């Protein structure tokens, strides 16, 4: 990323894909078969959002499988294989739950949106990025 005159980097993600400067927010990402560069000037930034999505129904299904296997085994209607099957299914549902959780940071303007998967980052770190972005936008606004 080439900086403009009087532009300074304020924050950047660990991988360097998301960068906040005193003038703009910029995302440069590249993966197999996909590349994108999205840049939003702070004056044009309309909103910042964090969205956390999980599917607790998978945890409920894990509990049902575990309890169902235990009840079938306890009532004598099956052998220990029912309990084992319940435990295996419960573990599978817990893994599905963990793998399907998402945390996304979205920075939007009228024309483009920067969306970054922040799974694995602490919520406080993402909030700090939003806070710093808002402070920078406000400082830029006050310079006008």
C-alpha positions as CSV (number, residue, x, y, z in Angstrom):
1,X,0.0,0.0,0.0
2,X,1.4,3.3,-1.0
3,X,0.7,6.1,1.5
4,X,-0.6,9.5,0.4
5,X,1.0,12.7,1.5
6,X,0.7,13.3,5.3
7,X,-0.9,9.8,5.7
8,X,0.1,7.7,8.7
9,X,-0.7,4.1,9.5
10,X,-2.7,4.0,12.8
11,X,-3.5,0.3,13.1
12,X,-3.2,-2.8,11.0
13,X,-4.2,-6.4,11.3
14,X,-1.6,-9.0,12.2
15,X,-1.5,-10.2,8.6
16,X,-1.4,-6.7,7.2
17,X,-4.6,-7.1,5.1
18,X,-6.7,-4.5,7.0
19,X,-5.1,-1.1,7.5
20,X,-6.4,2.0,9.2
21,X,-4.7,5.3,8.5
22,X,-5.5,8.8,9.4
23,X,-7.1,9.1,5.9
24,X,-8.7,5.8,5.0
25,X,-9.5,2.2,5.8
26,X,-8.0,-0.3,3.3
27,X,-8.4,-4.0,2.8
28,X,-6.0,-5.9,0.5
29,X,-6.6,-9.7,0.5
30,X,-5.4,-12.4,-1.8
31,X,-6.1,-16.1,-1.7
32,X,-6.2,-18.9,-4.3
33,X,-8.3,-17.7,-7.2
34,X,-9.5,-14.5,-5.4
35,X,-8.0,-11.0,-4.8
36,X,-9.5,-7.8,-3.7
37,X,-8.6,-4.3,-2.7
38,X,-11.2,-2.1,-1.1
39,X,-10.4,1.3,0.2
40,X,-12.8,3.7,1.9
41,X,-11.8,7.3,2.7
42,X,-12.7,8.1,6.3
43,X,-15.0,10.9,5.1
44,X,-17.0,8.4,3.2
45,X,-17.2,5.8,6.0
46,X,-20.9,5.4,6.9
47,X,-20.9,2.6,9.5
48,X,-18.9,0.1,11.5
49,X,-20.4,-3.1,12.7
50,X,-19.4,-6.4,14.4
51,X,-21.7,-9.4,13.8
52,X,-21.3,-12.6,15.8
53,X,-23.2,-15.6,14.5
54,X,-23.5,-19.0,16.1
55,X,-26.0,-21.8,15.9
56,X,-26.8,-23.1,19.4
57,X,-29.2,-25.6,17.9
58,X,-26.1,-27.8,17.4
59,X,-25.3,-27.7,21.1
60,X,-28.9,-28.6,21.9
61,X,-28.6,-31.6,19.5
62,X,-25.4,-32.6,21.2
63,X,-27.1,-32.7,24.6
64,X,-30.1,-34.7,23.1
65,X,-27.8,-37.3,21.6
66,X,-25.7,-37.6,24.7
67,X,-28.8,-37.9,27.0
68,X,-30.6,-40.2,24.5
69,X,-27.7,-42.6,24.4
70,X,-27.4,-42.6,28.2
71,X,-31.2,-43.2,28.6
72,X,-31.3,-46.0,26.1
73,X,-28.4,-47.7,27.9
74,X,-29.8,-47.1,31.4
75,X,-33.2,-48.5,30.5
76,X,-31.6,-51.7,29.3
77,X,-33.0,-51.4,25.8
78,X,-29.5,-51.4,24.3
79,X,-26.0,-52.2,25.2
80,X,-23.1,-49.8,25.7
81,X,-23.0,-49.1,22.0
82,X,-26.0,-46.7,22.4
83,X,-24.1,-44.7,24.9
84,X,-21.0,-44.7,22.7
85,X,-23.1,-43.6,19.6
86,X,-24.6,-40.8,21.7
87,X,-21.2,-39.6,22.8
88,X,-19.8,-39.7,19.3
89,X,-22.8,-37.8,17.8
90,X,-22.6,-35.3,20.7
91,X,-18.9,-34.6,19.9
92,X,-19.7,-34.3,16.2
93,X,-22.4,-31.7,16.9
94,X,-20.2,-29.8,19.2
95,X,-17.5,-29.7,16.5
96,X,-20.1,-28.5,13.9
97,X,-21.1,-25.8,16.4
98,X,-17.5,-24.6,16.9
99,X,-16.6,-24.7,13.2
100,X,-19.7,-22.7,12.2
101,X,-19.3,-19.7,14.5
102,X,-18.5,-16.5,12.8
103,X,-17.4,-13.0,13.9
104,X,-17.4,-10.4,11.1
105,X,-16.2,-6.8,11.1
106,X,-18.0,-4.7,8.5
107,X,-17.0,-1.2,7.5
108,X,-19.4,0.4,5.0
109,X,-19.7,3.4,2.8
110,X,-22.3,4.3,0.2
111,X,-20.5,2.4,-2.5
112,X,-18.5,-0.5,-0.8
113,X,-18.3,-2.6,2.3
114,X,-15.2,-4.0,3.8
115,X,-16.0,-7.3,5.5
116,X,-13.3,-9.1,7.5
117,X,-13.7,-12.4,9.3
118,X,-12.3,-11.8,12.8
119,X,-12.9,-15.3,14.1
120,X,-10.1,-16.0,16.6
121,X,-9.7,-12.4,17.5
122,X,-10.8,-11.2,20.9
123,X,-13.9,-9.0,20.8
124,X,-12.1,-6.3,22.7
125,X,-9.5,-6.1,19.9
126,X,-12.2,-5.7,17.3
127,X,-14.0,-3.1,19.4
128,X,-10.7,-1.2,19.8
129,X,-10.3,-1.1,16.0
130,X,-13.8,0.3,15.6
131,X,-13.2,2.9,18.4
132,X,-10.0,4.0,16.7
133,X,-11.7,4.2,13.4
134,X,-14.4,6.4,14.8
135,X,-11.9,8.7,16.6
136,X,-9.9,9.0,13.3
137,X,-13.0,9.8,11.3
138,X,-14.1,12.4,13.8
139,X,-10.6,14.0,13.8
140,X,-10.7,14.1,10.0
141,X,-14.1,15.6,10.1
142,X,-13.0,18.4,12.5
143,X,-10.1,19.3,10.1
144,X,-12.6,20.4,7.4
